[in-house]
Amino acid sequence: MGRTKRQRPAGGIPLQNLEKTAVLQETRMFNETPVNARKCTHILTKILYLINQGEVLGTREATECFFAMTKLFQSKDVVMRRMVYLGIKELSSIADDVIIVTSSLTKDMTGKEDLYRAPAIRALCSITDSTMLQAVERYMKQCIVDRNPSVSSAALVSSLHLASTAGDVVKRWANEAQEALNSDNIMVQYHGLGLLYHIRKADRLAVTKLVNKLTRQNLRSPYATCFLIRIACKIMEDEAASGNTTEESPLFHFVECCLRNKSEMVVYEAAHAVVNLKRTNPRELSTAVSILQLFCGSSKATLRFAAVRTMNKVATLHPPAVNVCNLDLENLISDSNRSVATLAITTLLKTGAESSVERLMKQIATFVAEISDEFKLVVVQAIRALCTKFPRKHAVTMNFLSGMLREEGGLEYKTAIVDTIILIIEENPDAKESGLAHLCEFIEDCEHTSLGVRILHLLGKEGPYSKCPSRYIRFIYNRVILENATVRAAAVAAIAQFGAICPDLLPNVLVLLNRCQMDCDDEVRDRATYYHSILTRTNADLNKRFISDREIVSLPLLEKSLNDHLKGPLTERFDLAVVPKSQVVQPEVNDEVIMNKAAPKIVRVNREEVNTEKLLAIPGIHQAGTLHKSCAPVQLTESETEYTVSCIKHCFAQHVVFQFDCVNTLSDQLLENVRVDLELPEGFVSRAVIPCAKLPYGEKESTYVIVQFPEDVPSSIATLGATLRFMVKDCDPTTGQPDSDEGYNDEYILEDIEITVADQIQKSKKQNFLAAWESADTEEWVEAEDTFELSSVSSLQEAVNTILKFLGLAPANLSENVPDGAHTHTLLCSGTFRGNVEVLVRSKLAVSDGVTMQLTVRSTDMEVAELITSAVG
């Protein structure tokens, strides 16, 4: 309060530009007697600032600073003492011998000064491990039930942190946590519920009893009520997953009652829970949406934001439920908070009619420059959904997106726009020309290498099939002249695509490639030479195999396979066929992009890449060739049985590997020589059984069975019986060691295993399905056609979903979405059958009394084409 003009900082952050070495030297002042509390507090503030700014202290530096800090316990200054506690917490994970302050912290924790007690508990728990915890267990129990709310809350939260390292000790504090749950203080009650749930969460029955008991009470704390709603929803989801749902769930009734709570926080949490539950029916959903609608008119910006953000998510899955709120959302477009306005307008894009699209686009354009990139991403995602819903509006959306591309923005924002334009181009043939033109214009000034490479790759794939392919070569060759080596290499590959697919452009392409052979970069020269040598042969098969339809192997698995090969004797050539082909992994559209900007992006890998490394450990598996497809796990037992088994089918060209993941849920048994015996139909041949040597309690281990497919392709669809066989040895539940070497053989009948068409087909999305369909009208391809009545479905959309799921194919040209009110529809899809057999399917659907389907299959193998048509029948 009494700072002079000379002491005040001239501007900026007061602690900016601190030097770590200088601050650590200042800690010598901690050793002075008497302690200068004001100066020492300022030094402690500097240390904490440095640590929180990411400055790294070495172990020795942290230890010296920590021991100097302990000298400050002799001072009774309250502010400095609390800073010392914060310093101890920050340094506890870096410094050595931090347990030396245990006695001082225990003394403060049990003392009479309430300002010391809560922070002392937090500091003590940060330096305590499982071996020391028993010494302070009595004090922690006392603090949990202390009359002072801050002390009780500190003890409860610290106990929650300790549960991760000393869970067995913390479990003994359940009675004290239960007592804290009955507190009149709202935070103590909330923290008490949190600790009690963490202690009991492994016991499903105990959690259910706790929730049922609390739902009949009236919790004073709104925070505790919100947490209780989340626990109740988790229980309902678990029940739905196990198939134990009931029509009238008391837990859902509790959540619905919370919609009438006096606390706005609880009301919103309940509404949010209802709209996110999978079991919610339209009537229940409308009740929650009406609550959110009321919040849209609130004077509090936080409530308006929460309501419209939840509506935005609901509109993605249930647009009709949000239609009643369109008027309220229209009013929010002019909201002073641009975040609320953005979410309101993107929600309207998802729920509005086709006629309102242009008006909404114009309204977005008025303020899109004022909002941050995070909310611009939300707009782009809404437009992406709009393109799927109203494909005829591609001209409006494309012009809007191209305008956004020309504005300033980061890589993530520009990538989202380019992704959306590419989606429109791939799925809507009418939008291809304008979309490619916008992207050509964008790469002229694109500063992001990754985006430039992606667009050049798209131009190489789509440009040759456009009305005037030559117009794109100029844009591509400009990149060879003006850009860095990575973009130049991508441009060379794109130019080669035009030469391979457009014979009339081949002479010009060869001239350009010849010039690229004089590039200063090795990669560019090598690519130009490679493509030039192939194209000069004018061999259509070579062009197709090595340029236009080139398959890409999985790069992580290629690297691993090459390393393994180099470690071997090197007596044989490396076989590229053993490396699985890379399948496209569709990125997930994240509606929570606003809240997760700082979260690192997770590299998405396909199921085959995940499983290949594990399969390579099987002796002789390389003889089966490349892994074609790994299916999703299928449960062969109930979740509550003593042994749980799930099966993953790994399909190769001529073999299928059954991976059985087994879990032993009996703590007093050790299983040995665990294996699965299969009852094989005629034609299937068992090649190997790899048992699991030991299966201890609670651990997941795998056993494998390798089976060869029948030579007759139609016979590959079959049902196999399965029996789990093993040797049981009784063991000590605490140690897991068997009581004796003797055991007895036992078996367990499993559910039957089905091998379907979808198990043998890998999705492969065609960049240009119509061109691929026309090119398949040759002697190399065969065609099978049949007409079916689909009696089990009642709508076109249901028929489309059923066909895609049953055949395991990838849809093309957005044909998986049936327009509203349509009476006819054509589904286009493609895939690859095991053995690298290509499959193209066109399914014409019509609604009369039921759904009639004309199925046309084109494939390079007649047996495969007949298999698909007969399987549908």
FIDRENDREN-801835 format. One record per residue (C-alpha): x, y negated, z negated; residue in one letter. Coordinates in steps of 0.5 Angstrom, whole numbers, plus 500, padded with zeros to 3 digits. Each point is the difference from the previous one (the first is absolute). Layout:
! FIDRENDREN-801835
XYZA ...
***
This chain:
! FIDRENDREN-801835
500500500M 506495498G 504501507R 503494502T 500498508K 508502500R 498507498Q 494501505R 502504506P 500496506A 495505504G 499507502G 501506495I 504498494P 504507499L 501500508Q 508501502N 502504494L 506504500E 500507496K 507499498T 499493497A 494503496V 503506497L 506495498Q 494496496E 498506496T 506499496R 496495496M 496506497F 505501496N 501493496E 497499493T 496497499P 496502506V 497494505N 493503501A 499495506R 506501504K 500507499C 493500502T 502497506H 505504502I 496506499L 495497505T 506499505K 501508499I 493502501L 499495506Y 507504503L 497507499I 493498503N 503497506Q 504506502G 506499497E 504507498V 504500494L 505506499G 499505495T 506496496R 497493501E 494502497A 502504494T 505494498E 494495501C 495505496F 505501494F 501492500A 492500500M 499504494T 504495496K 494495501L 496504495F 503496494Q 496494503S 492500497K 499495506D 493503503V 501498507V 507502501M 498507497R 495501505R 505498505M 505506497V 494505501Y 499498507L 508501501G 500506497I 495503504K 503498507E 507502498L 498507497S 500504506S 507497502I 504499494A 503506496D 499502492D 494495500V 497505494I 504496495I 494495500V 495505498T 500498492S 500493502S 494501504L 496505496T 501495494K 497494504D 495505503M 497502492T 502493497G 495494498K 501496506E 495501505D 503496506L 506505499Y 496506500R 497501507A 506498504P 505504495A 495506502I 501499507R 508499500A 500507495L 496504505C 505498506S 506502496I 497507497T 500506504D 497507498S 505502495T 500494496M 492499500L 499504495Q 503496495A 496494501V 493504502E 497499493R 501492501Y 497501507M 494503497K 499495495Q 501494505C 495503505I 494499495V 503494497D 495494499R 504495504N 497501507P 507498503S 504505496V 495506502S 500498507S 507500500A 501507497A 495502505L 503498506V 507502498S 497507498S 497500507L 507499503H 504505495L 495505503A 504501506S 506502496T 497503494A 493502502G 500506494D 501495495V 495495502V 495505501K 500501492R 498492500W 493502503A 496499493N 503493499E 498498508A 493502498Q 500496494E 503494505A 494502505L 495498494N 503493499S 496493501D 506497504N 499501507I 507501502M 502505495V 494504502Q 502499507Y 507503498H 497505496G 496503505L 506500505G 505504495L 494505498L 499501508Y 507501501H 501505494I 494504503R 500499507K 503507501A 494503497D 494499504R 495503495L 503495495A 500494505V 492502502T 498500492K 504493499L 496497506V 493503498N 501498493K 502492502L 495500505T 495500495R 503495496Q 500492501N 507499501L 502493498R 506499504S 498498508P 507503501Y 499506497A 493501504T 504499506C 505505499F 494505498L 497499506I 506502504R 501506496I 493502501A 501499508C 506504500K 496506496I 495499505M 505500506E 503507497D 493503499E 498498507A 507503503A 499507496S 492500502G 497499493N 496494502T 493499497T 495496503E 499496493E 507499497S 500496493P 506497502L 497497506F 494498496H 505496496F 504497505V 493497503E 498498493C 507496500C 497496506L 495496495R 506499495N 501493497K 507499502S 501498507E 507505500M 496506498V 495499506V 505499505Y 504506498E 493504500A 498497507A 507502503H 500507497A 493501503V 502498507V 506504500N 497507497L 499505506K 494502497R 496494500T 494500504N 497494504P 495498494R 506500495E 504496505L 495495501S 500498493T 507499499A 500496506V 495495498S 504499493I 506498505L 495496504Q 498496493L 508499499F 501497507C 496494498G 504499493S 503494498S 507504499K 504501505A 503506497T 493503500L 499498507R 506503503F 499507496A 493500503A 502499507V 506504500R 496506497T 495499506M 505500505N 502507498K 493502500V 499497507A 505505503T 496506497L 493498499H 499494505P 492500499P 501499493A 503494500V 495497506N 496497494V 505496498C 502496507N 497494498L 504499493D 506502504L 498495505E 500495495N 507502497L 503498507I 501493498S 502502493D 506495498S 504506498N 503503507R 501507497S 492501498V 499497507A 504504504T 497506496L 493498502A 501499507I 504507501T 494503496T 495497505L 504502506L 499508497K 493499499T 497495505G 497501507A 504500506E 497493502S 503497494S 507502502V 502493504E 497496495R 504503494L 506500504M 500492501K 499499493Q 506504498I 504496505A 498494496T 504502494F 505506502V 506496500A 499497493E 500507497I 506505498S 502506504D 497504495E 493498501F 502499508K 501508499L 493501497V 497496506V 504504505V 498507497Q 492497500A 501499508I 503507501R 494503497A 496495504L 503503506C 498507499T 493498498K 499495506F 505502506P 496495505R 503494496K 507502501H 501493504A 498496494V 504504495T 506500505M 500493501N 500499493F 505504498L 505497506S 499494497G 502502493M 506503503L 502493502R 500498493E 505500495E 500506496G 505506497G 501507503L 495503496E 495495502Y 502501508K 500507499T 493501498A 498496506I 504504505V 497506497D 493498501T 501498507I 504506502I 494504497L 495496504I 504501506I 501508499E 492501498E 497495505N 502501507P 497493502D 504496495A 507503503K 501495505E 499494495S 503503494G 507502504L 500493503A 500497493H 505504497L 504498506C 500493499E 501502492F 507503501I 502494504E 501497494D 500506495C 506499494E 498507497H 504506503T 496505498S 494497503L 503499507G 502507500V 493502498R 497496506I 505502505L 498507498H 493499501L 501496507L 504506502G 494505499K 494496502E 503495505G 501505506P 493502499Y 497493501S 497497506K 507496502C 506503496P 505496504S 498494496R 503503493Y 507502503I 502492500R 498499493F 504507498I 506498504Y 500493497N 501504493R 506503503V 503493502I 499497494L 499504494E 505504495N 502507501A 494504497T 495496504V 504501506R 500508499A 493500499A 499496506A 504504504V 496506498A 493496502A 503499507I 501507501A 493502498Q 498496506F 505503505G 497507498A 493499500I 499495506C 504502506P 499494504D 504496495L 506505499L 505496505P 499494496N 501504493V 506503503L 503493502V 498498493L 503506496L 506499504N 502493498R 498503493C 506505500Q 505494500M 497498493D 505498494C 497505496D 501508500D 493502498E 497495506V 505503505R 499507498D 492499500R 501497507A 504505503T 496506497Y 493497503Y 504498507H 503507501S 493503498I 496496505L 505500506T 498508500R 492498502T 498506496N 493499497A 501506495D 507497497L 497493500N 494503496K 504504495R 505495499F 497493501I 493500500S 498505495D 506501496R 499503493E 503497494I 503505495V 499498492S 506496499L 501502493P 500507501L 505499506L 505497496E 499506495K 501505505S 506497503L 503500493N 499507499D 502502507H 507496499L 501504493K 499506503G 505504504P 499496507L 500507504T 493498503E 497494504R 495496496F 493502502D 496493500L 493505500A 501501493V 499493498V 492499499P 497494505K 498494497S 493499499Q 497493499V 498498493V 494495500Q 501494495P 495499495E 497494500V 500497493N 495496498D 504498494E 505496503V 499494496I 502503494M 505504502N 505496504K 506501496A 499508500A 505503504P 498504506K 500507500I 503504506V 494504503R 502507502V 496505503N 498507497R 505504504E 506496498E 498501493V 500507501N 505502505T 506499495E 497505495K 498505505L 507500503L 502503493A 497507502I 505505503P 499500508G 495495501I 504497505H 498506505Q 493497500A 502494503G 497493499T 495499495L 493498504H 496498494K 499500493S 492500497C 498497494A 500504494P 494505499V 498502493Q 499508499L 498500493T 495495495E 504495497S 498503493E 503507501T 506503496E 504500507Y 499494505T 502502507V 500495506S 502502507C 504496506I 500502507K 506499504H 499501507C 506502505F 499502507A 499507499Q 500501492H 496497494V 504499494V 495500494F 503496494Q 496502493F 501495495D 499503493C 499498493V 500504494N 495497495T 501505494L 505498495S 501507497D 502503507Q 506500505L 498503507L 506503504E 500502507N 494496502V 498501507R 494500504V 497506504D 496499507L 495504503E 502499507L 495501506P 502504506E 505496504G 504497494F 506502498V 504499493S 507498501R 502498493A 498499493V 504496496I 498500493P 501496494C 505503495A 497496494K 494496498L 500497493P 494496497Y 498493503G 505500506E 499501507K 503505504E 499502507S 500507504T 500501507Y 497505505V 503500508I 494502505V 501501507Q 494498504F 497505505P 502499507E 493499502D 498493499V 493500498P 501506495S 504494496S 494498497I 499504494A 498501492T 505503496L 499504493G 505498495A 502503493T 505497495L 505505497R 505499494F 503503494M 498497493V 504500494K 498497494D 504494497C 501495495D 495494501P 505495497T 507503503T 497503507G 505506498Q 497507501P 499505494D 503506504S 502502507D 494504501E 494498503G 494502504Y 498499507N 493496502D 497497505E 495494502Y 495500506I 500494503L 496496505E 500502507D 505496505I 497498507E 504498506I 497495504T 501497507V 501493496A 506504496D 503501507Q 500493503I 504494499Q 497494501K 503496506S 497493501K 501498508K 502493501Q 496500506N 495506500F 496498506L 506500504A 502507497A 494503502W 500498507E 507503500S 498506497A 496502506D 505504504T 502507501E 504500494E 494499495W 494504499V 493498498E 495503496A 493497499E 493502496D 494497498T 498501492F 494498496E 503498493L 494502495S 504498494S 501493501V 494494501S 504494503S 505499505L 505497495Q 499506495E 502504507A 506497501V 503500493N 498508500T 504501507I 506496498L 500504494K 499507503F 505499505L 505496497G 501495506L 502493500A 495495503P 501495505A 497493502N 497499494L 495506502S 499502493E 496495499N 493500502V 496493502P 494499496D 494502503G 503504505A 497506503H 506503504T 507500499H 507503503T 505502495L 507500503L 506504496C 506503501S 505505496G 506505501T 498508499F 506504497R 505502505G 500492502N 494501504V 496494502E 493499499V 495494502L 493501498V 494495503R 493501496S 494497503K 495500495L 492498500A 495500495V 493503501S 497504495D 507502498G 506499503V 502503506T 508500502M 503501507Q 507502498L 506500505T 507502498V 506499505R 506504498S 507503502T 498507498D 493503502M 500504494E 500494495V 495497504A 495506499E 502500493L 498493499I 493501503T 498506497S 502498493A 495494501V 495505502G 
***
